[in-house]
Amino acid sequence: MVTVLDTVGPDTIGRNPGDGEDAAARPRHPEKAHRPDTEVQRKPAWIRVKAGGSKVYEETRKIVRENALVTVCEEAGCPNIGECWSKKHATMMIMGDTCTRACAFCNVRTGLPAPLDTKEPENVARAVAKLGLNHVVITSVDRDDLEDGGAQHFVDTIEAIRAASPGTTIEILTPDFLRKNGALEKVVAAKPDVFNHNLETVPSNYLTVRPGARYFHSIRLLQRVKEIDPAMFTKSGIMVGLGEERNEVLQLMDDLRVADVDFLTVGQYLQPSRKHHRVVRFVTPEEFESYATIAKAKGFLLVSSSPLTRSSHHAGEDFARLQTARQARLAAG
């Protein structure tokens, strides 16, 4: 049976599994508490996903809990969690469940984070091995409070996974390491198989949607990855439905191609709560197909563009497709 999952819910949803009553009572988004409620549009028929509940889903959930891990699947209220966890695909979110930034679209808790858990890299690696993952995606909250933005923690996690599960390919989805000199270089030196950093939206939206970030810094970060390691796959993603204009999306594609980004993902923004940025409109499946066609023509090795596309959705299959696409391009000269 197919169930429509509504991402709009109470302000305490998606708590860290280790949180107690104090955390439950703590407001999830204190910076949004006094904002007026935004309009919540009814989802169209094409946004339908399967609910979780299968035996494999529960096994995945158990492994996540036993290793005291945080997943972006839960924290960000991902609509694909039922499908992914039923395949034992979980995206690990390291460095805690609390972000130092307050993006208007994001459901991750905002506030002062706890100190880093030095055992977390080993716990993540153990879970990856137990889940039997051929490909894993590791993301994180923003940690502007740390001198290196958490770069060394990414490195430690990559190294722990390689030691515990040497056959697993690793994709990282990083923050922007804004004003953290040397942080990016440290992470690239650890040689993840895919380096992903999401632009999230077009530059005209940054002030209201992603105020703590800088669009051209993010473009430059992706470009710098390729300068350091031209063989490393790079990836970025955006949400649409936040009020962007079509021409702005096409310009963003050009900016990413100038930075030699290999893989673009485009998905529909879904509103986590009435205190978050509203959905300006639901982009039709036909428009997503058009974006995919144009992006491929602009030279991306791979494009995933659909209402339910998310950065880590089908990441393992997409990595194989990336490798095949690169080989085909090289063969064609």
C-alpha positions in Angstrom: 0.0 0.0 0.0 1.2 3.5 -0.8 0.7 6.1 1.9 1.2 9.9 1.7 3.5 11.0 4.4 2.9 14.5 5.7 6.2 16.2 6.7 4.4 19.0 8.6 4.2 18.0 12.3 5.0 19.0 15.8 8.2 20.9 16.6 9.7 18.0 18.5 9.6 15.3 15.7 12.8 13.5 14.8 14.6 13.7 18.1 18.0 12.0 18.6 17.3 8.4 19.8 19.5 9.1 22.9 17.6 12.2 23.9 15.7 12.1 27.2 12.8 14.1 28.6 14.9 17.3 28.8 15.6 17.2 25.1 12.0 16.4 24.3 10.9 19.5 26.2 13.5 21.7 24.5 12.2 23.6 21.5 13.6 22.1 18.3 13.8 25.4 16.5 13.9 28.3 19.1 14.8 30.8 16.4 11.5 30.0 14.6 9.2 30.0 17.6 8.0 33.5 17.2 7.6 33.4 13.4 4.1 33.6 12.1 2.7 30.4 10.8 3.1 29.9 7.1 0.5 28.5 4.8 0.7 24.8 4.2 -0.4 23.7 0.8 -2.0 20.3 0.1 0.4 18.0 -1.5 -0.4 17.0 -5.1 -1.1 13.4 -6.2 2.4 12.9 -7.6 4.1 13.2 -4.1 3.4 9.8 -2.7 5.8 7.6 -0.8 5.7 4.3 1.0 5.5 4.3 4.8 8.1 2.3 6.8 7.3 -0.8 8.8 8.8 -3.8 7.1 11.0 -6.3 8.9 14.1 -4.9 7.2 13.1 -1.4 8.1 12.9 -2.4 11.8 16.3 -4.2 11.5 17.8 -1.0 10.1 16.2 1.1 12.9 17.6 -1.3 15.5 21.2 -1.1 14.2 20.9 2.7 14.2 19.7 2.8 17.8 22.2 0.2 19.1 25.0 2.3 17.8 23.6 5.6 19.2 23.6 7.1 15.7 21.8 10.1 14.3 20.5 9.8 10.7 19.5 12.6 8.4 16.7 10.3 7.3 14.9 11.0 10.6 16.3 14.4 11.5 15.4 16.0 8.2 12.1 14.2 7.9 13.0 12.6 4.6 10.0 11.3 2.7 12.0 8.4 1.3 12.9 6.8 4.7 10.4 4.0 4.3 12.0 2.9 1.0 15.6 3.4 2.0 15.5 1.8 5.4 13.6 -1.2 3.9 16.8 -1.7 1.8 19.1 -1.1 4.8 20.2 2.2 3.3 20.6 4.8 6.1 22.4 8.2 5.7 24.5 8.8 8.9 24.6 12.4 10.3 27.7 12.9 12.3 28.7 15.5 14.9 25.4 15.4 16.8 21.8 16.3 16.1 22.1 20.1 16.7 23.2 22.6 14.0 24.8 26.0 14.7 22.8 27.5 11.8 19.1 28.2 11.3 18.2 27.6 7.7 14.5 28.4 7.0 13.9 25.1 5.2 15.7 22.7 7.5 14.1 20.4 10.2 17.4 19.7 12.0 17.5 21.0 15.5 19.2 24.4 16.0 21.2 25.5 19.0 24.5 25.0 20.8 25.8 21.6 20.0 27.4 19.1 22.5 31.1 18.3 22.3 32.0 15.8 19.6 31.7 12.1 20.5 35.1 10.6 19.9 33.6 7.1 19.6 31.2 8.2 16.9 33.5 7.3 13.9 33.9 3.7 15.2 30.1 3.5 15.9 29.4 4.6 12.4 31.9 2.2 10.9 30.4 -0.7 13.0 26.9 0.2 11.8 28.0 0.3 8.1 29.6 -3.1 8.4 26.4 -4.6 10.1 24.2 -3.1 7.5 26.4 -4.6 4.8 26.5 -1.3 2.8 28.3 -1.3 -0.5 28.0 2.5 -0.6 27.4 4.8 2.4 26.5 8.5 2.6 27.9 10.5 5.6 26.6 14.0 6.3 26.7 16.3 9.2 25.2 19.3 10.9 27.1 22.6 10.6 29.6 23.0 13.4 30.7 26.7 13.2 31.7 26.3 16.9 34.6 24.0 16.0 38.0 25.4 14.8 38.0 23.2 11.7 34.2 23.0 11.3 34.4 19.2 12.0 36.8 18.4 9.1 38.9 16.1 11.2 35.8 14.3 12.4 34.9 13.6 8.8 38.4 12.3 8.2 38.2 10.0 11.3 34.9 8.6 10.1 36.1 7.9 6.6 39.2 6.1 8.0 37.1 4.1 10.5 34.8 2.9 7.7 37.7 2.0 5.5 39.2 -0.1 8.3 35.9 -1.8 9.2 34.4 -2.2 5.7 37.2 -1.8 3.1 34.9 -2.7 0.2 32.4 0.1 1.0 32.5 3.2 -1.2 32.1 6.5 0.7 30.1 9.6 -0.2 30.3 12.6 2.0 27.8 15.5 2.1 29.6 18.3 3.9 28.8 21.7 5.3 30.5 24.7 3.6 33.4 25.0 6.1 32.9 28.8 5.9 36.0 30.7 7.3 37.7 27.4 8.3 41.1 27.6 6.6 42.5 24.2 5.6 39.4 22.3 6.5 38.3 21.4 3.0 41.8 20.3 2.0 42.0 18.0 5.0 38.7 16.2 4.0 39.6 15.9 0.3 43.0 14.3 1.3 41.0 11.5 3.0 39.8 10.6 -0.5 36.1 10.0 -0.2 34.7 8.5 -3.4 32.1 11.3 -3.8 32.3 14.8 -2.4 28.8 16.4 -2.2 28.0 19.9 -1.0 24.5 21.2 -1.7 23.7 24.7 -2.9 20.1 24.1 -1.7 18.6 27.0 -3.7 19.3 29.9 -6.1 21.4 32.9 -4.9 18.4 35.3 -4.7 16.9 33.1 -2.0 20.0 32.9 0.2 19.1 35.8 2.5 15.7 34.3 3.5 16.3 30.5 3.0 20.0 30.0 3.8 21.2 33.1 5.6 24.3 31.6 7.2 25.8 30.5 3.9 27.3 32.3 0.9 26.3 31.0 -2.6 29.6 31.8 -4.3 31.6 30.4 -1.4 29.8 27.1 -2.0 30.5 27.2 -5.7 34.2 27.9 -5.0 34.3 25.0 -2.5 33.1 22.5 -5.1 35.5 24.0 -7.7 38.4 23.7 -5.2 37.7 20.0 -4.6 38.3 19.4 -8.4 41.5 21.5 -8.3 42.9 19.4 -5.5 41.8 16.0 -6.9 40.5 16.1 -10.5 39.5 12.4 -10.3 37.1 12.8 -7.3 33.4 12.8 -8.2 31.7 16.0 -7.1 28.0 16.5 -6.6 25.5 19.2 -5.6 21.8 19.5 -5.1 19.0 22.0 -4.9 15.3 22.2 -3.9 12.8 23.8 -6.0 9.4 25.3 -5.1 11.0 28.0 -2.9 10.1 30.9 -5.2 13.0 30.5 -7.6 12.6 31.5 -11.3 13.4 29.0 -14.0 16.2 31.1 -15.5 17.8 31.2 -12.1 17.9 27.4 -11.9 19.5 27.3 -15.4 22.1 29.9 -14.3 22.8 27.8 -11.2 23.5 24.8 -13.5 26.0 26.9 -15.5 27.7 28.0 -12.3 28.1 24.3 -11.2 29.4 23.3 -14.6 32.0 26.1 -14.4 33.1 24.4 -11.2 33.2 21.1 -13.0 30.6 19.4 -10.8 29.7 15.9 -12.1 26.3 15.2 -10.6 23.2 17.4 -10.0 20.2 16.5 -7.9 16.9 18.5 -8.1 14.0 17.8 -5.8 10.8 19.3 -4.5 11.0 21.3 -1.2 8.6 20.0 1.4 7.7 22.1 4.4 8.7 20.5 7.8 6.4 22.7 9.9 4.3 25.8 9.8 7.2 27.7 11.2 9.4 26.9 8.2 9.6 28.6 4.8 6.5 27.9 2.9 6.2 25.9 -0.3 5.7 28.6 -2.9 4.5 26.0 -5.4 4.8 22.3 -6.3 6.8 21.9 -9.4 5.3 19.4 -11.9 6.9 16.1 -12.9 7.1 17.5 -16.4 9.2 20.5 -15.3 11.5 18.2 -13.4 12.0 16.2 -16.6 12.8 19.4 -18.4 15.4 20.4 -15.9 17.0 16.9 -16.3 17.1 17.2 -20.0 18.7 20.7 -19.9 21.2 19.7 -17.2 22.4 16.7 -19.2 22.8 19.0 -22.2 25.0 21.3 -20.1 27.4 18.5 -19.5 26.7 16.9 -16.1 27.7 13.3 -16.0 24.6 12.4 -14.1 21.3 14.2 -13.2 18.5 13.1 -10.9 15.5 15.4 -11.1 12.1 14.4 -9.7 9.7 15.6 -6.9 11.1 13.1 -4.4 14.8 13.3 -5.4 17.0 13.7 -2.4 20.8 13.9 -2.2 21.4 10.5 -0.8 18.4 8.7 -2.4 19.6 5.8 -4.6 23.2 7.0 -3.9 24.8 3.6 -4.4 23.1 2.9 -7.7 23.9 6.5 -8.8 27.6 6.0 -7.9 27.8 3.0 -10.2 26.1 5.1 -12.9 28.6 7.9 -12.4 31.5 5.6 -12.9 29.9 4.2 -16.1 29.2 7.7 -17.4 32.8 8.8 -16.8 34.2 5.8 -18.6 31.9 6.4 -21.6 32.9 10.0 -21.8 36.6 9.1 -21.6 36.1 6.5 -24.3 34.4 9.0 -26.5 37.4 11.3 -26.2 
